[in-house]
Amino acid sequence: MAGDDPDVSIPVRAYWPAGAKWGGKPPAMVFAHAGGWCLVSLDAYDNPCRALAKATGCVVFSVGYRLAPEHPYPAALDDVYRALCFVADHSERLGVDRNRIVIAGDSAGGNLAAATAMLARDRSGPPIAQQLLMYPPVDTDLETASYQEFADGYYLTRDAMKFCWGAYLGDRVTTPPVYTAPLRGDLSSLPPATIMVSEYDPLRNEGESYARKLDACGVPTTLIVLEGMVHACIHMLGITPAAKAIFANAGRELRLKLGAF
């Protein structure tokens, strides 16, 4: 996919759920992967995206956005938003339903998904039917109760998040742009949201706060706590049976919210 200048191209990998038919117009999911805005690749998310397509019935478009620190904010957000526009503008050729596009992501990708929904609202961009945000970082505050409780020993650490925010924002961490810290922004008139947080995760409190603020702003919001789970549990299929919950919840929520398909 063409980027925002002639030297930029953005790889996007599409996953068709088994049984999907070109004439059936399945819903689409534009998915942003995790990795603290500075790590990970499309290959690392091959299995999770296959599982999401299977669970939700969506055609999943996984976006290989540019990574920090070589490409700091707003490069990643620009790429994910451009992917959303591409899928919407080419929905007929892609064989997906333009009126049922989900913006989704986990961890840093959840941040990008939330910001993309805000950007689409502010730019009168493509319609988004649903947000699916999995344990998203939505603020640069590293002093919440969950950060204090789970700062070390629960996979994701406070120091790791400090590093990732620094890679993405540089010296703007203390005064983040609104699209990098959605919790501080105007959340009115956003698409309905499903937010999943892991029980043992430094990011738990901000995800819960984001769900509450969305709800207070009149956005239909479902908050799901993944019991017993740590950060990045989307990769834990085959490691712990509890990891199936992330896909079961995603499937149930999207099939309910988007209608039968």
N, C-alpha and C positions, 0 to 999 in steps of 0.2 A: 504494500500500500504506500502511495506517495506520502512523504512527510510534509513539514511546513516550509521546506526549501528544497531546491533541486538536488542537493547532496544527501538528503535524508530519505531513507525508505524504511518502512516499519513492517517487520514480518508479523503475519497473523496466521494462526493455525486453526482450522475449523474441525470440529468434532460433530459428526452426525449421529444421533442416537439410533440404535438398531431399530429397524422398522419404519423410520421416518421416510415419507414419500415427498418427492419434489412438488407434487400438486397439492399436498396437504397443508402447506403453509404453517409449519411448526413455529413456535416462538423462538426468539434468538436471545442468547446471553453473551454480552460483551464482557469478557473476564480479564481482570488485571491480577497478575500473580504477586505473591509476597516477595520478601527479600530485602526489606529495609530501604527500598528505592535504589539500592546499590549492588544487589546480588541476585543470583538465580537467573533462570532462563526458561524458554518455552519447553525445552526437553525435560527440565526438572518437574514441570507441571503436567507432563503427559498423562500419567495415571490419574491424578485428581480431576483433570478435565474430562477424561473418559468416564470416570465415575459420576461426575456432575451431569454429563449428557445423558447417561443411562438413568440416573435418578430423577431428573427433572423433565426429560423429554424435549429440552431445548437444544437447538444447534448452538454449541459453545464456540465462540470466537475468542481465542486466547491471544492476547496482544503482547508482542515482544517489544515493549516500550524501551526507550533509551534510559540508561542507568547513570546515576550519580556515582562519584563526584565529577566525572568527566562531563556529564550532562545534568547539572543541578536543576532545581525547580526553575521554570515550569515545564521542562522538556517532557518528563514522564506524563504529566497531566495533559499537555498538548497532544501527545501521541494517543492516549486513551480516548480523549474527546474526539480526535480525528477518526479513530476506529469506530466510535459510536456513529458519527456522521456517515462514514463509509457504509456501514451495515444498513443504516436507514435509507440512504440514497440508492443503494444497490439491492434493496430487499427483493425486488422482482427477479433479478438475475440470480440472486442467492437462494431464492425459493423460500424465504422466511416471511413471517407476518410482521410488517412494519409497526403495527399497532400493539404488538406484544414483545417489546424489547426490554430485556432485563439488564441492568448495569450491576456488575458483581465483582467481588474481589475478596481476598483474605489478607489480613495484616496490612502491610503497606499498600497492597492492592485494594483493600477495603477503604483505605484513606483515599486512594485515587478514584475509586468508584463513587464514594460520597461526594468528592469534589467535582467529579464529572456531572453528577446530577445537579449540583448547584450551578455549574457552568452552563449546562443545557437550559436551565431555567432563566439565567441571566442573559443569555444570548438568543433566547427564543429558538433553541436548537431542537433536535429531534425529540419526539415524545418518548418518555421512558415509562413503561408500565409498572416497574417494580425495582426497588433496590434490594440487593442481597449482600449484606456486609458481614463478613466473618472476622471476629476479634480485631476490629479496626483501630488503629491509633488515630484519634481525632483531635488531639491537643498535645502541645509540647510540654505540658506540666508533668514532671517526673516525681511529684511528691504526693500523689493520691494515696489513699489507704491501701489499695491493692499493690501499688508500687512498693510501699513500705513493707507489706506482708510477704510479697513474692519477688523481692528484689534479686535474690540469688537462690539457686537450687531448684528452679522450676522451668528449666530449659531457656526461655527468654529472660535476660537479665536487664536491670536498669542500665548498666554500663553499655550493653549492646544497643539499647534504644537511644542512648545519648550519642553513641557513635553514628547510628543511622540518621538521626535527625541532623547531626552536624554535616554529614555527607550530602544530604538533600538540600539543606537550607543555608549552610555556611554560618555566617555571623548573624543570621536573622532568626535564630532559634527563639530568642527571648521575645521578639516582636514578629511572630510569624504572619505571612500573608494569609488573608482570610481563607483562600482555597487550600491551604495546607493544614489549617486547624479548624475544621468545620464546626467543632463544638462551640467556637467563639462567634460564629456567623449567624446570619438570618436564615432560619430553617423553614420559613413559611413557604407554602406552594410547591413543596418538593414532592416527588413521587412516593407512594406508599413504600414502607421499608420493613424488611425482616432483618433483625440484627441478632447474630449469635456471638456469645462471649464464652470463653472457657473459664471454668471455675477457678483454676489455679494459674492465673495469668496476671502479670503486672498491668495489662491493659483492660482488665475487667471493669473497673469503676468508670473509666471514661466511656466505654461502650454502653454501659448502663445509663450513664448521664446523657449520652447522645440520644438514646431511645426515649428517655423521659422528655428531653427538650423537643424532639420531633413531635411527640404526642401532644405536648403543651402548645405547639405551633399549629395544631390541627392536622398533622400528617398521620394517617393511619399507620400504626407501627406495632410490630410484634417483636418482643424481646425473648430470646431463648438462651438459657444458661446450659452449656454443655457440661453436665455433671461429671466430675472426676477427670476432666480434660485439662491439658496444658496448652500453651500456645503451639500453633502449627500442626494441630491434630488432623488437618486435612490430609497429611502425609502418613497417617498411622493406621490405615487399613492394612490388615494382615499382621499388625503388631498387637493391637488391643481391640476386642469386639466393640468397645464403647465408641470407637472412632466412626462406626457406621452411623451414629446419630447425626453427624453433620450432614450426611447425604440424605438420610431419611427425612430430616427436618426440611432440607432444601426442596426435596421432591414434594413433600406434603404441602408446604407453603406455596410454592409456585403453581402447582396444579390447582390448588384451592383459589389462589388470587387471580390467576390468569384464565381460569375456566378449563373445562375438560379438553384434553387433546391427546 
